[in-house]
Amino acid sequence: MKMRRLHGLLAAAGSLAAALARADTIVIEAPQYLDVVQGRVVSPAVIVVEGERIAAINPAVRPANARTIDLGGHTLLPGLMDSHTHLNYEIVEGWETEPVRFKGSDFAMRGIPNAQKTLLAGFTTVRDLGTGLGFSDVSLKHAIDAGWVAGPRVIPAGHALSITGGHCDYAWFAPGIEPAEFMSGVADGVDEVLRAVRYQIKHGAKVIKICATAGVLSFEGSAGAQQYTNEELRAAAEEAHRHGLRIAAHAHGTEGIIASSQAGIDSIEHNSIVTEEAAQILKKNGTFVVPNMYLNKAIDLSKLPPAIAAKMNELKPVQIESFRRSLEHQLKISFGTDAGVFPHGENAREFAAQVALGQTPLGAIRSATVVNAELFDTPDRGRIEPGLLADLIAVAGNPLDDIALLEDVRFVMKGGVVHKQPDSQPAAASSWTVDEARIRAMLRASVEAFNRGDLPGHLSIYDPSITFMTRNGPRPGIAPIEAAFREAYFRDGLPKQQLRFEQLAVRPLGADQAMATGRFVLSGGEEPDQTGWFTLVWVRTAAGWRALHDHSS
């Protein structure tokens, strides 16, 4: 009970909304916005945001007392969506053995900075496809949704389904080391496939991934060989759809691509060897295809074992031919990057890679907005329209004239919360020492103020206009929380216990943002000692560094 009480009061009830957040009405002004449905730039752009949604576009009368964000010289677009990411995955030394060295929590923690890089690159929704070992992708989604960390909206797959010894069977080791089983996605035969699909859904998967063919980043044979039977693929698709989920098939080879499409699978990932026959079947079935063209030049082959690098080189030319054939047949091309195989945050480089091969700039942007909204079955995003989620980005110019502008997103809003603004410049590496010292000094001063009974001083690290989310709903401003703290933790103007922070760490999260983590201890006095862990997200404001989010446990 003590810990729960502390969580509710000392940590401002566990979830502090930013001062820029959903309770405000915000008016965003820009010279123009891109209507991705009509395929035209609309001028001017006055977007009214209330809470997490777009309330109006170019209204005759603006709302009173709204906060205005001036994006002069910029073009507004819907938040981008990437249908194929691996937020907790990186090609680094020793990646091959991580499945038996890492815990699910390790993968989830690694996904935190990658999620923020992805969001700041302009991607407000992503599918995370099948490297969620230990359901780490589901955990990451929960952390983002709760506001503990910054990141895009995540549609997690949990564990990808694979045949024993197949592409997504990560147990490439000696017998008995990380045994294959349906819980980790390894399933043979229709009955095991059904059980594996249901198990992923039980533990939070919101999309199913199945490895229909062999692949590149694994040690089995040819990258294109079909691995799951037609019956197994059909069973997986039907079961996913029965639960209201979409299903994606990793498929490089023609036979696996055709079999997956005929089985009713919604999207073909990689789509490497598309013949005329395959293109016609994909078109007839309305199957989405997810090519990854930037990957061809982004991946560092020197970091791959020779056998895997050889498979990568073998596929490159046919992947280009397959992409052009997909354009010719006007297939539903979904924007997906395979980020994680190359560095996170570079997702938008896929646009220029596709345009260089014949895609139009508008077609590329649509693939990352309205097309992916259809694939994801999320009609509440992907367009700038009243009633939809206020997931918005801005670039300095017109991306229809220069698609590479999307590689330098200047403004990011997700659900009405601003995560990046044009005047935010990346801090020089040396400046982080000064910033860290300042944040540590503010935390020390906050603790000292608490211990001497100066509660306003203790709470001064927060922005004064912050909205605290409590059990009784949102409470704007610091004054209500100050009163609650004084009642719960003070007697006769002095604290009942002394506060200290231990194991404090401060690290940058991006331009003008940082995270402080550590252990808090309340000790002394007549009450039992109370301890826990805290995470504070800091943002540099006009008034200096201020904490805009606090989570404790």
C-alpha positions as CSV (number, residue, x, y, z in Angstrom):
1,M,0.0,0.0,0.0
2,K,2.8,2.4,0.8
3,M,4.4,1.9,-2.6
4,R,1.1,2.4,-4.3
5,R,0.5,5.6,-2.4
6,L,3.9,6.8,-3.2
7,H,3.4,6.0,-6.9
8,G,0.2,8.0,-6.8
9,L,1.5,11.1,-5.1
10,L,5.3,11.4,-5.1
11,A,5.4,10.4,-8.8
12,A,2.3,12.6,-9.6
13,A,0.2,9.5,-10.0
14,G,2.5,7.8,-12.4
15,S,1.8,9.7,-15.6
16,L,2.4,13.4,-16.1
17,A,1.1,14.9,-19.3
18,A,3.3,17.4,-21.0
19,A,2.5,21.1,-20.9
20,L,2.0,20.9,-24.6
21,A,-0.4,18.1,-24.2
22,R,-3.9,16.9,-25.0
23,A,-5.9,19.3,-22.7
24,D,-4.8,22.3,-24.9
25,T,-6.3,23.6,-28.1
26,I,-3.5,24.1,-30.6
27,V,-3.6,26.0,-33.9
28,I,-0.9,25.0,-36.3
29,E,-0.1,27.5,-39.0
30,A,1.8,26.7,-42.2
31,P,1.8,27.9,-45.8
32,Q,0.4,24.6,-47.0
33,Y,-0.4,21.0,-46.3
34,L,-0.4,17.9,-48.5
35,D,-3.8,16.4,-49.2
36,V,-2.6,12.8,-49.9
37,V,-6.1,11.7,-51.0
38,Q,-6.5,14.3,-53.7
39,G,-2.8,14.4,-54.5
40,R,-2.5,18.2,-54.2
41,V,-1.0,20.9,-52.0
42,V,-3.6,23.0,-50.2
43,S,-2.9,26.6,-49.1
44,P,-3.0,27.9,-46.5
45,A,-2.8,25.4,-43.7
46,V,-4.5,26.3,-40.4
47,I,-5.0,23.1,-38.5
48,V,-6.9,23.2,-35.2
49,V,-6.0,20.4,-32.8
50,E,-8.1,19.6,-29.8
51,G,-6.9,16.8,-27.5
52,E,-5.5,14.0,-29.6
53,R,-7.5,14.8,-32.8
54,I,-7.8,17.3,-35.6
55,A,-10.8,19.5,-34.9
56,A,-10.9,21.7,-38.0
57,I,-9.0,22.7,-41.1
58,N,-8.9,26.4,-42.2
59,P,-11.9,27.4,-40.0
60,A,-13.6,30.7,-40.6
61,V,-13.2,31.5,-36.9
62,R,-10.3,30.4,-34.8
63,P,-10.8,29.1,-31.3
64,A,-10.2,31.6,-28.5
65,N,-7.2,31.1,-26.2
66,A,-5.6,28.5,-28.4
67,R,-1.9,28.1,-28.4
68,T,-0.4,28.8,-31.9
69,I,2.5,27.0,-33.5
70,D,3.9,28.9,-36.5
71,L,5.5,26.6,-39.1
72,G,6.3,29.3,-41.7
73,G,8.2,27.9,-44.7
74,H,7.0,24.3,-44.0
75,T,4.6,21.8,-45.6
76,L,2.4,19.8,-43.3
77,L,1.8,16.1,-44.0
78,P,0.1,13.2,-42.1
79,G,2.4,11.3,-39.8
80,L,4.2,8.6,-41.8
81,M,3.8,4.9,-41.2
82,D,6.3,2.1,-41.7
83,S,4.9,-1.4,-42.2
84,H,8.1,-3.3,-41.5
85,T,10.4,-2.4,-38.6
86,H,12.4,-4.2,-35.9
87,L,12.7,-1.7,-33.2
88,N,14.5,-4.0,-30.8
89,Y,16.9,-5.4,-33.4
90,E,20.2,-4.2,-34.6
91,I,22.9,-5.7,-36.8
92,V,25.8,-5.4,-34.4
93,E,28.7,-7.7,-33.4
94,G,27.2,-10.9,-31.9
95,W,23.7,-10.4,-33.3
96,E,23.5,-14.1,-34.3
97,T,23.7,-15.3,-30.7
98,E,21.5,-12.7,-29.0
99,P,18.5,-15.0,-28.9
100,V,20.3,-17.1,-26.2
101,R,22.2,-14.2,-24.6
102,F,19.4,-11.6,-24.2
103,K,16.3,-11.6,-22.2
104,G,13.0,-10.2,-23.4
105,S,13.6,-7.2,-21.2
106,D,17.0,-6.6,-22.9
107,F,15.4,-6.4,-26.3
108,A,12.6,-4.2,-25.0
109,M,15.2,-1.8,-23.4
110,R,17.2,-1.6,-26.6
111,G,14.0,-0.7,-28.4
112,I,13.5,2.5,-26.4
113,P,16.0,4.8,-28.1
114,N,15.2,3.2,-31.5
115,A,11.5,4.0,-31.0
116,Q,12.3,7.6,-30.3
117,K,14.6,7.8,-33.3
118,T,11.8,6.5,-35.4
119,L,9.3,8.9,-34.1
120,L,11.6,11.9,-34.5
121,A,12.1,10.8,-38.1
122,G,8.4,11.4,-38.7
123,F,7.0,7.9,-38.3
124,T,4.0,8.0,-35.9
125,T,2.8,4.4,-36.5
126,V,4.9,1.3,-37.3
127,R,4.4,-2.5,-37.4
128,D,7.1,-4.3,-35.6
129,L,7.4,-7.6,-37.4
130,G,8.6,-10.7,-35.6
131,T,11.8,-10.0,-33.7
132,G,9.8,-9.5,-30.5
133,L,11.6,-12.3,-28.6
134,G,10.0,-12.6,-25.1
135,F,7.2,-10.4,-26.4
136,S,9.6,-7.5,-26.1
137,D,7.8,-5.6,-28.9
138,V,4.5,-5.9,-26.9
139,S,6.3,-4.5,-23.8
140,L,7.7,-1.6,-25.8
141,K,4.2,-0.9,-27.2
142,H,2.8,-0.8,-23.6
143,A,5.6,1.5,-22.4
144,I,4.9,3.9,-25.3
145,D,1.1,3.8,-24.9
146,A,1.5,4.5,-21.1
147,G,3.7,7.5,-21.8
148,W,6.7,6.0,-20.1
149,V,8.9,6.5,-23.2
150,A,8.5,8.3,-26.5
151,G,7.9,6.4,-29.7
152,P,5.5,5.7,-32.5
153,R,2.2,3.8,-32.2
154,V,3.4,0.2,-32.4
155,I,1.5,-2.7,-33.9
156,P,3.5,-5.7,-32.6
157,A,3.7,-9.2,-34.0
158,G,5.3,-11.0,-31.0
159,H,7.2,-14.0,-32.3
160,A,7.2,-14.7,-36.1
161,L,5.9,-18.2,-37.1
162,S,8.5,-20.5,-38.6
163,I,8.9,-24.1,-39.5
164,T,11.5,-26.0,-37.5
165,G,14.9,-24.9,-38.9
166,G,13.3,-22.2,-41.0
167,H,14.1,-18.5,-41.5
168,C,12.4,-17.4,-38.3
169,D,13.6,-20.3,-36.1
170,Y,16.3,-18.4,-34.1
171,A,17.5,-21.6,-32.4
172,W,20.5,-22.1,-34.8
173,F,22.5,-23.7,-32.0
174,A,23.3,-27.1,-30.7
175,P,20.4,-29.4,-29.7
176,G,19.0,-28.4,-26.3
177,I,20.0,-24.8,-26.5
178,E,16.9,-22.6,-26.9
179,P,14.6,-25.5,-27.9
180,A,12.0,-24.7,-30.6
181,E,8.4,-24.6,-29.5
182,F,5.1,-23.0,-30.6
183,M,5.4,-20.3,-27.8
184,S,8.4,-18.8,-29.6
185,G,6.6,-19.1,-33.0
186,V,8.2,-22.4,-34.2
187,A,5.3,-24.5,-35.4
188,D,4.9,-27.5,-37.8
189,G,1.6,-28.7,-39.2
190,V,-1.8,-27.0,-39.1
191,D,-2.5,-27.8,-35.4
192,E,0.7,-26.3,-34.2
193,V,0.3,-23.3,-36.5
194,L,-3.1,-22.6,-35.0
195,R,-1.7,-22.9,-31.5
196,A,1.2,-20.6,-32.3
197,V,-1.1,-17.9,-33.8
198,R,-3.4,-18.0,-30.8
199,Y,-0.5,-17.9,-28.4
200,Q,0.9,-14.7,-30.0
201,I,-2.6,-13.1,-29.8
202,K,-3.0,-14.1,-26.2
203,H,0.1,-12.2,-25.2
204,G,-0.6,-9.0,-27.1
205,A,0.3,-9.5,-30.8
206,K,-1.8,-7.1,-33.0
207,V,-0.5,-8.5,-36.3
208,I,0.7,-12.0,-37.1
209,K,3.9,-12.6,-39.1
210,I,4.6,-16.0,-40.8
211,C,7.8,-16.9,-42.6
212,A,6.5,-18.5,-45.7
213,T,10.0,-18.8,-47.4
214,A,13.6,-19.0,-46.4
215,G,15.4,-15.7,-45.9
216,V,18.6,-13.8,-46.1
217,L,19.6,-13.2,-42.4
218,S,19.5,-16.9,-41.5
219,F,21.7,-19.9,-42.1
220,E,19.3,-22.2,-44.0
221,G,19.6,-22.6,-47.8
222,S,18.3,-20.5,-50.7
223,A,16.6,-17.3,-49.7
224,G,13.6,-18.0,-51.9
225,A,12.6,-21.6,-51.0
226,Q,9.0,-22.1,-49.8
227,Q,9.0,-23.4,-46.2
228,Y,5.4,-23.5,-45.0
229,T,2.9,-25.6,-46.9
230,N,-0.2,-24.0,-48.6
231,E,-2.4,-25.6,-46.0
232,E,-0.4,-24.2,-43.1
233,L,-0.4,-20.7,-44.6
234,R,-4.1,-20.8,-45.2
235,A,-4.7,-22.0,-41.6
236,A,-2.6,-19.1,-40.2
237,A,-4.4,-16.5,-42.3
238,E,-7.9,-17.8,-41.4
239,E,-7.0,-17.9,-37.7
240,A,-5.5,-14.4,-37.7
241,H,-8.6,-13.0,-39.5
242,R,-10.9,-14.8,-37.1
243,H,-9.4,-12.7,-34.4
244,G,-9.7,-9.5,-36.4
245,L,-5.9,-9.3,-37.1
246,R,-4.0,-8.8,-40.3
247,I,-1.2,-11.3,-41.2
248,A,2.1,-10.6,-43.0
249,A,4.2,-13.2,-44.8
250,H,7.9,-13.0,-45.1
251,A,8.4,-14.2,-48.7
252,H,11.3,-13.9,-51.1
253,G,10.7,-16.6,-53.6
254,T,8.0,-16.8,-56.3
255,E,6.3,-20.0,-55.1
256,G,6.0,-18.7,-51.5
257,I,4.7,-15.3,-52.7
258,I,2.0,-16.9,-54.8
259,A,1.1,-19.4,-52.0
260,S,0.8,-16.7,-49.4
261,S,-1.4,-14.5,-51.7
262,Q,-3.7,-17.5,-52.5
263,A,-3.9,-18.4,-48.8
264,G,-5.4,-15.0,-48.1
265,I,-2.4,-13.4,-46.4
266,D,-2.7,-9.6,-46.3
267,S,0.8,-8.5,-47.1
268,I,4.0,-10.0,-48.7
269,E,7.1,-8.7,-47.0
270,H,10.2,-8.2,-49.1
271,N,8.5,-9.5,-52.3
272,S,11.9,-10.2,-53.9
273,I,11.2,-12.5,-56.9
274,V,7.9,-11.4,-58.5
275,T,7.3,-13.0,-61.9
276,E,4.6,-11.9,-64.3
277,E,2.4,-14.7,-63.0
278,A,3.0,-13.7,-59.4
279,A,2.2,-10.1,-60.1
280,Q,-1.1,-11.0,-61.8
281,I,-2.1,-13.2,-58.8
282,L,-1.2,-10.5,-56.3
283,K,-3.2,-7.9,-58.3
284,K,-6.2,-10.2,-58.5
285,N,-6.2,-11.0,-54.8
286,G,-5.6,-7.4,-53.7
287,T,-2.5,-8.5,-51.7
288,F,-0.3,-5.7,-50.4
289,V,3.4,-5.9,-51.2
290,V,6.2,-4.5,-49.0
291,P,9.5,-4.0,-50.9
292,N,12.5,-2.7,-49.1
293,M,14.7,-0.9,-51.7
294,Y,16.9,1.3,-49.5
295,L,18.1,-1.8,-47.6
296,N,20.0,-2.9,-50.7
297,K,22.5,-0.1,-50.3
298,A,22.2,0.6,-46.6
299,I,23.1,-2.8,-45.1
300,D,26.8,-3.2,-44.2
301,L,27.7,-6.5,-45.8
302,S,31.0,-6.6,-43.9
303,K,29.0,-7.2,-40.7
304,L,27.4,-10.3,-42.2
305,P,28.8,-13.9,-42.3
306,P,30.0,-14.6,-45.9
307,A,27.1,-17.1,-46.7
308,I,24.5,-14.5,-45.7
309,A,26.3,-11.7,-47.6
310,A,26.3,-13.9,-50.7
311,K,22.5,-14.4,-50.5
312,M,22.1,-10.6,-50.1
313,N,24.1,-9.9,-53.3
314,E,22.2,-12.6,-55.2
315,L,18.8,-11.0,-54.5
316,K,19.7,-7.4,-55.2
317,P,19.1,-7.3,-58.9
318,V,16.0,-9.3,-58.9
319,Q,14.5,-7.2,-56.2
320,I,14.9,-4.1,-58.3
321,E,13.2,-5.9,-61.3
322,S,10.4,-7.1,-59.0
323,F,9.8,-3.6,-57.6
324,R,9.5,-2.2,-61.2
325,R,7.1,-5.0,-62.1
326,S,5.0,-4.2,-59.0
327,L,4.7,-0.6,-60.3
328,E,3.8,-1.7,-63.8
329,H,1.0,-3.9,-62.4
330,Q,-0.2,-1.1,-60.0
331,L,0.0,-3.4,-57.0
332,K,-0.8,-2.1,-53.5
333,I,2.7,-1.0,-52.5
334,S,3.0,-0.6,-48.7
335,F,5.9,1.5,-47.4
336,G,8.1,-0.8,-45.3
337,T,11.8,-0.5,-44.6
338,D,13.1,-3.4,-42.5
339,A,14.7,-0.8,-40.2
340,G,16.9,-2.6,-37.7
341,V,18.7,-4.3,-40.4
342,F,20.0,-0.8,-41.1
343,P,20.2,2.0,-38.5
344,H,16.9,3.1,-37.0
345,G,15.9,6.7,-37.9
346,E,16.9,6.3,-41.5
347,N,13.5,5.0,-42.5
348,A,12.6,7.9,-44.7
349,R,15.5,7.1,-47.1
350,E,13.3,4.5,-48.5
351,F,11.3,7.2,-50.3
352,A,14.2,8.4,-52.5
353,A,15.2,4.8,-53.1
354,Q,11.8,4.0,-54.5
355,V,11.4,7.2,-56.5
356,A,14.8,6.5,-58.1
357,L,13.4,3.3,-59.4
358,G,10.3,4.8,-61.0
359,Q,7.8,5.5,-58.2
360,T,6.3,8.9,-58.1
361,P,6.9,11.2,-55.1
362,L,3.1,11.2,-54.4
363,G,2.9,7.4,-54.8
364,A,5.7,7.0,-52.3
365,I,4.1,9.3,-49.8
366,R,0.7,7.6,-50.3
367,S,2.3,4.2,-49.6
368,A,3.4,5.5,-46.2
369,T,0.1,7.1,-45.4
370,V,-3.3,6.1,-46.9
371,V,-2.0,2.7,-48.2
372,N,-0.6,1.7,-44.9
373,A,-3.7,3.0,-43.1
374,E,-5.7,0.6,-45.2
375,L,-3.2,-2.3,-44.6
376,F,-3.1,-1.7,-40.9
377,D,-6.9,-1.3,-40.7
378,T,-6.5,2.0,-39.0
379,P,-8.9,4.5,-40.7
380,D,-8.2,7.1,-37.9
381,R,-4.9,8.2,-39.4
382,G,-3.0,8.6,-42.7
383,R,-4.8,11.8,-43.8
384,I,-5.2,15.4,-42.6
385,E,-8.9,15.5,-42.0
386,P,-11.2,16.6,-39.1
387,G,-11.8,13.8,-36.6
388,L,-8.6,11.9,-37.4
389,L,-5.7,11.5,-35.0
390,A,-3.5,14.6,-34.8
391,D,-0.4,12.7,-36.1
392,L,1.3,15.4,-38.2
393,I,4.8,16.2,-39.5
394,A,6.3,19.1,-41.4
395,V,9.2,19.5,-43.8
396,A,10.9,22.6,-45.1
397,G,9.5,22.8,-48.6
398,N,7.4,20.7,-50.9
399,P,8.2,17.0,-50.9
400,L,6.4,16.5,-54.2
401,D,9.2,18.6,-55.7
402,D,12.0,17.0,-53.6
403,I,11.2,13.7,-52.0
404,A,14.5,13.8,-50.0
405,L,13.0,16.5,-47.8
406,L,11.3,13.7,-45.9
407,E,14.7,12.7,-44.7
408,D,14.8,15.9,-42.6
409,V,11.5,16.1,-40.8
410,R,11.4,19.3,-38.8
411,F,8.1,19.0,-36.9
412,V,6.5,15.9,-35.3
413,M,3.2,15.8,-33.5
414,K,1.7,12.5,-32.3
415,G,-1.8,12.5,-30.9
416,G,-1.7,16.2,-30.3
417,V,1.6,16.2,-28.4
418,V,4.6,17.9,-30.0
419,H,7.7,15.9,-30.0
420,K,9.9,17.9,-32.3
421,Q,9.8,21.6,-33.5
422,P,11.7,23.4,-36.3
423,D,13.8,25.5,-34.0
424,S,15.1,22.5,-32.1
425,Q,18.7,21.8,-33.3
426,P,20.7,18.8,-32.4
427,A,23.0,19.6,-29.5
428,A,26.7,19.4,-30.0
429,A,28.1,16.3,-28.3
430,S,30.1,18.4,-25.8
431,S,27.0,20.3,-24.7
432,W,25.6,17.2,-23.1
433,T,28.1,17.4,-20.3
434,V,26.8,20.9,-19.4
435,D,23.2,19.8,-19.8
436,E,23.7,16.7,-17.6
437,A,25.4,18.8,-14.9
438,R,22.5,21.2,-15.0
439,I,19.8,18.4,-14.7
440,R,21.7,16.7,-11.9
441,A,22.0,20.0,-10.1
442,M,18.2,20.6,-10.5
443,L,17.5,17.2,-9.1
444,R,19.8,17.7,-6.1
445,A,18.2,21.1,-5.4
446,S,14.7,19.5,-5.7
447,V,15.6,16.8,-3.1
448,E,17.2,19.4,-0.8
449,A,14.0,21.6,-1.0
450,F,11.8,18.6,-0.1
451,N,13.9,17.7,2.9
452,R,13.8,21.2,4.3
453,G,10.1,21.5,3.8
454,D,10.1,23.7,0.7
455,L,7.6,21.9,-1.4
456,P,7.3,24.5,-4.1
457,G,11.0,24.3,-4.5
458,H,10.8,20.5,-4.8
459,L,8.2,20.8,-7.6
460,S,10.0,23.6,-9.4
461,I,11.6,21.1,-11.8
462,Y,8.2,20.7,-13.6
463,D,6.9,23.1,-16.1
464,P,4.3,25.2,-14.2
465,S,1.5,24.6,-16.8
466,I,1.8,20.9,-16.6
467,T,-1.3,18.7,-16.3
468,F,-0.9,16.0,-13.7
469,M,-2.9,12.8,-14.5
470,T,-4.2,11.4,-11.1
471,R,-6.6,8.7,-10.1
472,N,-9.4,11.3,-10.2
473,G,-8.5,12.5,-13.7
474,P,-6.4,15.4,-15.0
475,R,-5.4,18.2,-12.6
476,P,-3.9,21.2,-14.3
477,G,-1.1,23.1,-12.7
478,I,1.2,22.3,-9.8
479,A,-0.9,23.8,-7.0
480,P,-3.3,20.8,-6.6
481,I,-0.4,18.4,-6.4
482,E,1.4,20.6,-4.0
483,A,-1.6,20.4,-1.7
484,A,-1.8,16.6,-2.0
485,F,1.9,16.2,-1.3
486,R,1.7,18.5,1.7
487,E,-1.2,16.5,3.2
488,A,0.4,13.1,2.6
489,Y,4.1,13.6,3.2
490,F,4.4,16.6,5.5
491,R,3.5,17.3,9.2
492,D,3.8,20.8,10.7
493,G,5.5,22.1,7.6
494,L,8.3,19.5,7.7
495,P,8.6,16.2,5.7
496,K,7.7,13.0,7.6
497,Q,10.7,11.3,5.9
498,Q,13.9,12.3,4.1
499,L,14.2,11.8,0.4
500,R,17.3,10.8,-1.5
501,F,18.1,9.7,-5.1
502,E,20.6,6.8,-5.8
503,Q,22.1,5.4,-9.0
504,L,21.2,8.5,-10.9
505,A,21.9,8.4,-14.7
506,V,21.2,11.1,-17.3
507,R,21.4,10.5,-21.0
508,P,20.3,12.4,-24.2
509,L,17.2,11.3,-26.0
510,G,17.6,13.6,-29.0
511,A,17.6,17.3,-29.8
512,D,16.9,19.2,-26.6
513,Q,15.6,16.1,-24.7
514,A,17.1,13.9,-22.0
515,M,16.1,11.1,-19.6
516,A,17.1,10.9,-16.0
517,T,16.6,7.5,-14.2
518,G,17.4,6.3,-10.8
519,R,16.3,5.0,-7.4
520,F,14.4,7.0,-4.9
521,V,14.4,6.3,-1.1
522,L,12.2,7.8,1.6
523,S,13.6,6.9,5.0
524,G,13.7,8.0,8.6
525,G,10.8,9.1,10.8
526,E,8.1,6.8,12.1
527,E,7.0,5.3,8.8
528,P,8.7,2.3,7.1
529,D,11.3,3.1,4.4
530,Q,9.9,3.4,0.9
531,T,12.0,2.8,-2.3
532,G,11.4,2.5,-6.0
533,W,12.6,3.5,-9.4
534,F,11.9,6.6,-11.4
535,T,12.2,7.9,-15.0
536,L,12.0,11.6,-15.7
537,V,11.9,12.9,-19.3
538,W,13.3,16.4,-19.6
539,V,12.9,19.0,-22.4
540,R,14.7,22.2,-22.9
541,T,12.1,25.0,-22.8
542,A,12.4,28.8,-23.1
543,A,12.7,28.8,-19.3
544,G,15.4,26.2,-19.3
545,W,15.3,22.5,-18.6
546,R,12.0,21.3,-17.3
547,A,10.6,17.8,-16.5
548,L,7.6,17.0,-18.7
549,H,7.1,13.4,-17.8
550,D,7.6,11.4,-14.6
551,H,7.1,7.6,-14.1
552,S,7.9,5.8,-10.9
553,S,7.4,2.3,-9.7
